[in-house]
């Protein structure tokens, strides 16, 4: 609506009339007399030709429906609600494939609220938000699916731009990454801070955006407008100042409280609809040629892979190598990654969701700020993943006494306790090449699997892959091990097959006292991801920890389930109660044993 006010205030010598609209509570707008050379089509951009003479169709931002402008006796214009006109989008964005959705990137100088608006769009608090004017919280480009009313689109959260950054610095590298991502975006939202007013850096960002994205439609947004009152004329002055950027009418919003989302919806809707109608028309013409046996293809479930490890071991470089593009920021500085960056790609007709986490550090009470939030986000990413890739530094392993430090052992044990598949990746093997490092190279290859088994005795056969992410060596081997671990993690075995296996295994095992041998009636798998089994035991002798470890080891050897956690529970089968009640005591004992199922993680 501030666009309308800016136009009205620029019209000198014309009488203005205030109208409080009855169907918009608390809204006060200015409208122009209708019989003037200044056309309504220029005023609002949308005009219809109703059957009634003297009426014009006008769509205001933020209204629940379009409205007619009707001339009254005073010679001014009043608004009347239009009946039967829908404001819904003509495209059903919810049914469109996510790959076809348009991309909107958020750009602006640091600390203007880009990450807060990103969280508002995706309706989750994924991007780190922290009030640090002197520091840059966001460094990598985050991607998500935005939901704004009935609109759906891909939204990219970029790092704050500073044109005065020195060449090769972190800020210069983030600006270069933003420019690369901008090339695959269709629209941009340019954010400025209305509290600070128009800054010189905003003008520089506007010039940078015009130079790097001349063909991208840009919407100017004034963020942090929740606590400002328009009665003092501040909004009008701020909007007039924002016109210097040359991106049209600014939209006042508040990413923190959700103010102005209706106005932003009205600005985005025609742009997104026009793009989607063009894309869907092209897709329909191609569908007639691509209908060849698409139903015969095997549908493979997506895989979520979290890359974790200590700072500066090459996690971000490994993600770039797997994606074969510079998706996240890399460099010699430790602790570059702060946000858990999510990206997806296809491997062997399977969708892989990669999550690059910040360096894993022990969170202390004294530690505050973005670093503390990064640790919490890394732990959440580990719990959401299907397979965890623990990255080690080969150079540090060669020089240290033990291959795994305390933080890495904590990560591995946490992944096993959460029931996730684990793959260990030893990175930076290129630093151990040459004749001088040949002994160190052989030492790392030999020692790492042995020490991993010693540090994590609960799981045997954890796969270890030796790679060089900087050179791109070992990329295919990593993904093959990850997919293999995931397939084992999702494995389901039939009850008949398990009982045949149990009959052979119980004969293979020897007990010192045959009377103390547990009687396992049958064995079944109750769930996968991770594989969980239940042993139904009869008699007074339950399965001991030694028996459970024996069954776990036999499962991994006979069914090739190494490298993943296996859980075995036991349940007691109560005896039948006689009529004389002699077995009532044993029945009560068995019932108690059923209620206290023992759960073993291995």
N, C-alpha and C positions, 0 to 999 in steps of 0.2 A: 504494500500500500504506500510505502514511502516513495516508490517510483511515481505514483500518481501525484503525491504532494509536491515532489520536486518539479514536476511539469507545471502544476497549477501555480506555484509561487513564481515561476518564471514568466507567467502570462501577466503582463502589466496592464492595468486599466480595465480589468474584467471583474465583475462582481462574483464573489464566492459565497456559497451557501453551505452551512453545516447540516448534515442529516444524520441523526442517530437511527440506525437501521433496526427495525423491530425484531427481526429474526436472527440478529447477531448480537447477543447480549454483551454489553460493555464495549461496543465498538463505535468509534466516532470517526467518520470519514468526510473528506471534502469531495464535492462533485462539481463539474462545470455546467453552465447553461448549455442546453443542447444546440440552440440556433446560433452557432458561431463558426467562423471559417476554420477554427482548429478542429480537425476531424477526430472523431472518437476512435477510428481505426489506428491513428497515430498515437492516441492517448493510451490505449490498452492492448492493442495488437490483435484483438479478436472481435469480429463484427458479424452479425447475422442479419437477415432481412425478414423480419416477421411480417405477418399479413396485416397487422394493425399499422396504420399510418402514424408517424411521429414516434415510433418505438425503435430502439436500437438495443441489440443484445450485448451485454457487457459482462465479462467474467473477471471478478476481482480475485486477487490472491487471498487465500484464507477463508473464503466464503464456502458454506456448505453446498451451495448450488449457484448457477448463473442467475443474473437478475436483469430485468428490463429497466431502461431509463425512460421515464415518462415526464413530459413537461407539465408543470402545474400552473396555477393561475398567476403566481408571482413571477413567472418567467424563468424560474430555476428548474432544476432537475431533481427528481426523487427516484429512489430505487424501489422496485417491486419484485417480489420473489417469483421466479418462473416455475410453473408446475410441470412435472413430467420430464424434466431434463436431468439426466444422470451425470454424476461427476466421475464415475468409475472409468478405469482405463479400458481402452478398446482391445488391449492385448492382455491375455491371461499369463502374466509373468511367472506365476507359480507352476505352470505346466511346461515351461520352456526348459530345455536342457541347460545346465549351468555353464557349459562350454560356449553356448551361443549368446549368453547375456552380455550386454554392453559393459564396458569398464570405465569407472569414474575414479580419478586419482585426486587425492587431497594434497594441495601444495600451499606453501606459505613460509614465512620466516619462523624461527624457533619460538616456541611457547605462545602460540596463538590458538591452541586447542584442536589440533588435527587429530591426535590420538583419542581425545574425548569424543569428537564427532564420529570417529571410526567405531568406537565402542557403542555409541548411540545407534549407528546404522545396523551393526550386526547383532545388537541386543545382548551382548556379553561383554564382560570386562576382561578382554584378552590383551589389548595393548596397554603397556605401562603408562600410567599417568601420574606425574609428580611435578610439583611446582618448583622448578629449578631454572630460573632465568639465565644463570651463568653457565649452565650445563645443558647438553643435548641428550635427552632421555632416549628418543627414538633415533636409531642409526640405520636400521635395515627397513626394507619395504615389506609391510605386512599385507596380506590379501585375505579377503573374506567376502561372504555373500550378504549384501545389504538388504534390509527389509524396511521400506518406507511406505506405509499404507499398503496398497496392492502392487506397488512397484518392487521389482527385484533386479539387482544389478551387482556386478563385482566392484568392490571398492578397495582401493589401495591407499594405505597410510604411508606417507613418505617422511623422510627426515627433514628437519628445518634447514632452509637454504640460507647461506651467507656468502655473498659474492666476494667478500674481502679475504676469504680463506687462502692461505698460502698453498702453492702447488705441492701435491703429494701428502697433504695433511688429511686428517680424518674427515674434516668438513668438505674438503675438495673431493675426496673419494665418494662421500655420500651424495654430493651434488651430481657427480658423474653417473652414479647408479640411478638417481632419480631421473636424469635425462634419458637413460636407456629404457627405463620402465615407461616413461612418458610416451615413447614412440609406439607402444602397443596399447595405448589408452584412446578412447573415443571422446571422452569428456573430462573436464577438470573443474574442481571447486577450489577457488582461490580464497583463502581465509585471511582476514585481517582482524586485529584486536581493536574493538571500538573504544575500549577504555583508554588505550594509549594514543588513539588517534592515528592518522596516517603518518607512518615513519618513513625516513629515507630508504630504509632497507625494503619496505613494501614496494616502493617505486622501482628499486633494482630487481626485486623478484618478478614484478610485472613485466619489466623489459626482458628478463631472462626467459620467462614463460612465453612471451610473444616471439622471441628469437628461436627457441627450441621446439615450440609447438604452434606453428602458425595456422594449422588447419584444424586444431582442436577447439570445440566450443567450450568457453569458459564462463562459469557462473561466479560472480563476486559475492562473498558472504561476510557480513560483519558479526563476528562471534563475541560472546560475553556481554550480551545485551540485556541480561535478565534484571539487573538492578538499576537501569537507567530509565528515567521518566521523560516522555516526549513533550510534556507541558512546557518545559523550559526551552524547547526548540533544539535540544542537543542532537536528536536523531536527524533532523533536517540539515543541521550544519555538518554532521558526520557524513551523511549521504552525499551532500554537495562536495565535500572534500574527497570522498572516495571516487567521484567521477573523474578525478585526475588520472586514475589508473587506466581509464579507457576501456573498461569491461562492462559498461552499461550500469543498470540500476542495482545497487547493493541490497541484499536481503538480510535484515537483522535477525539473528538467531541466538540461541544459547544451547550449546552442546551439552552442558551440564544438566539443565532443567528441562530441555526439550522445547523451549520456546521457539516459535518460528518454523517448526517442521512442516506445518501446513503450507506456508508460503514457499518453502523449499520444494515441497512436493509439486506445487503448481508450476514451478520453474523447470523442474526435471521431467515432468510427465510428457510434454510434447516432444522433447528431445529424444527420450528413451523410446517412446512409441514410434516415432519416425524411423529410428534406427532398427527396431525390432521388426517392423513391417517390411522393411527392405531385406533384412536377413532371412525372415521366414519365407518370403516370396522366392528367394534364391534357393532355399533349402527344399521347397516343394518341387522345384524343377529338377533338382538333383536326386530326390528320393525315388523317382521313377527309374533311375539308372542304377541305384544302389540297393535294390530290393532282393538281391541274389542271396538266398539261404542265410539271412542274418540270424534266423532262429536256430540254426544248427550249431552256431558257435557256442562253445562252453562258457558259461557265465562264472567268472572267478571273483571271489569276494575281495574287496579292497583290503590292503594291508597298511597298518599304521606303524611306522618305524621312528623311534626316538633316538637321536644321536646325543649321547651324554659323555661326560668326562671332565677332567680338571681343566682349568683355563690354559689356553695356548698349546693345545695338543693337536690342533688341526681339524676341529669339528666342522667349522664353516667351510674350510677348503674341501673337506670330504663331501659336504652337501653340494658345493658347486661342481665337483667332479662327477657326482652321480647324476646331477641335472644337466651337466655339460653346458653350463652358462654361469655368468657371474650374478647369481641371485642374491647373495648376502655379502656383507662387507668382510674383507679379510685383510690381514696385515701382521706385522711382527709384534704389534702392541698386544699385551695380555688384557683380556676382559673387554674385547671389542663388542661382542654380542651381548645385548641386554634383554631384548624381547625373544621369546620362543617363536622363531619364524617357521611357518608351515608352508610347504610347497608340495605339489603332486606331479607325477609323471607316470608313464606307462612302461612296464617291463614284462615281457612275455605275455601280453594281452591282459595284464593285471594292473589295476590302479594302485600306486604306491604313494602314501601320504608321508612325506618326510617332515620331521620336526627337529630343527637345529636349536638346541638349548644353550643357555649361558653356562659358563664354567662353573662346575659344582664346587661350592665352598661351604664349610660349616657355618651356619647362621649363628651369630652371637647377639647378645642383648644390646651391646653397644653399637652394633652395625645398623644404620638406618639409611633411608633413601632408596634410589633405584637399585643398588646392589642387593639390598635385602629383598626387594620385590622380585628380582631376577631369580634368586634362590628358590623362593616359593613357587614361581612359575615353572621352574625346571622340575621340581618335584611333582607338580600336577601333570606335566607332560609325560613323565615316566609312568604315572599311574594310568594314563589314558592309552598308552601305547600297547601294541600287541607284541612287538619284538623290540628289545633294547640293544643298541649297538654301543658298547663301551669302548672308547678310543683311548689307546695308550701311546705314549711318545717313545719311539724306539731308541732314540739317543739317550734319553733319561734312563731307560731300562738297562742299556748297555753299561752305563756308568754307575748305577745304583746297585746296592746289594740285593734288593728284592725287586721283582718286576712290577708289583702292585703296591702303591702307597695306601695309607689308611683311607683316604677319601675314595679311592677307586674300589677298595674292598667294601666300603659302605654302600656304594652305588650298586655293586653286583649283588650283595646280599639283599638290598632293598628290592631289586628287580625280582629275585627269586622268591622272596616273601610275598610279593604282590602277585606271584604266579605268572610272570612274563617270560617269554623266551629270551635267551641271552646269547649274543654274539660278540666276541672280543676282536677288536681291530687294532693292530699294531701299525701306527702310521709313521711317516718320516723314515722309511727304510732306505730312501735315496741318500741319506746322510751317512749310511754305513757301507757304501759301495767303495770299491777300490781294494788294492792289495793290503794297505795298512789297516783297513777295518774288516778284513775278511774273518778274523777270529771273533771279533765282536758281532759280526753278522750271524755267524754260526751259533754263537752263544745265545743270542736273542731268540733265534728260531727254536733252540732246544729247551731253554730255561722257561720261557713264558708259559707254554701249556702245562708244564709240571707244577709251577708255582700257582697257577690258577686253580688247578685241582686241589692243591694243598690249602689254599685260602678259602675255597668254596667246596668243601667235601660233600655237601648235600646233593649236588648235581654232577654227574659224570659225563664226559664226552662233550664239553663245551667247545664249540668250533672257534678256532683262532685263524684270522686272516691277516697276512702281512702285505701292506700296501704302501704306495707313495701317492697321496692325494694330489700333491703339487704337480707331479708328472702324469697323473691319470692312470697309473698302473694299479691293477687289482680291482678296478671298478666292477667288472663283470663277476669276479669271484666273490666279492662282498654281497652282491645282490642274489647270487645263487645260494649262498649260505643263509641269507636272511629268508628267502622264500622256502628253502628246505626246513629251516627251524619253524617257520610259521605253519607249514603243512603238518609237521609233527605235533605242533601245539594244538592244531584243530583235529587231530586224529580221533576216530571213533572205531571201537572194536566191538564186534557182536558178542553177546553173552555166550553163545554156543562155542565160539572160538576161544573165548577166555577160559571156559570150563575145561575144554580139552587141554589147553595149555596148563591149567592148574593141576590137572591129574598127573601130568608128566613132571611138573616142577616139584610137587609134594613127594614124589618118589625119589627125585634126585637129591633132595635135602635129607640130611641125617640128624636125628635127635639122640642125645645121650640117653635120655629116659623116654622110652616109647609111650609110657603112661602120660607124660607131660606134653605129648604132641597135640597141638590144637587141631580140632576137627572142622575144617573149612568146608561147608556144605556146597556153596557155590560162590562165584566171583562175577561181578558185573560192573560195567562202566555207567556211571550216573550222569556225567557231563564231560564236555571237552573245554578247551581254552581256559585253564590247562586241563589235561586228562585227570579225571578224578574217579577212583574205583572204590567199591564197597565189598568187603569180605564178610559173608554171613557165617558166623561161627556157632557151633553147638557144643554143649558140654561146659564144664567149669573152667577150662583152660583157655584164656584169651590169647590173642597174638601178642607176642612181646615185641620190643623195639628191634631186636635182632631178626625176628621173623619178618617184620615189616620191611627192614632194609634188604633182606634177602629177596622178598617178592619184588621190591622196587628195582633192584639190580637185574633180576631175571626179566622183568618187563622191558627194560631198556636194551638188554642184550638180544632178546628173542624177537622184539618188534621194532628194533632200530629207533628207539625213542631217546637217544642221548642228547644232552644239551638243553632239555626242558624240565621244569619241575613236574613231578608226579605226586599226586596226593592219594593216599590209601586210608580209608576209614574202615572200621569194623563194627558190626552189629551182631548182637547175640540173639539166637533163636530160642524163645522160651519153650520149655517142655510142656506137654499136655498135662493138665491138672486132673488127677485121679478123683474118683468120687469120695474116697475116704479122706482126702485132704492131706496125704503124706507129703506130697510135693509142693505144698503151698509155700513153704519157706524158700525152696529153690526157685519157684516161679517169681516170687517177689524180688529175689536177687537178680534174676535175669531181666526183669522189667527195669530195675534200676540201672542195669548195665546198658540197656537200650537207650535210655534217656541220656546217658553220659557217653556219647560216642566219642571215641578217641580219634583225633585228626592228626596225621603226620604229614609234614611237608618234606619233600626230598628233591 
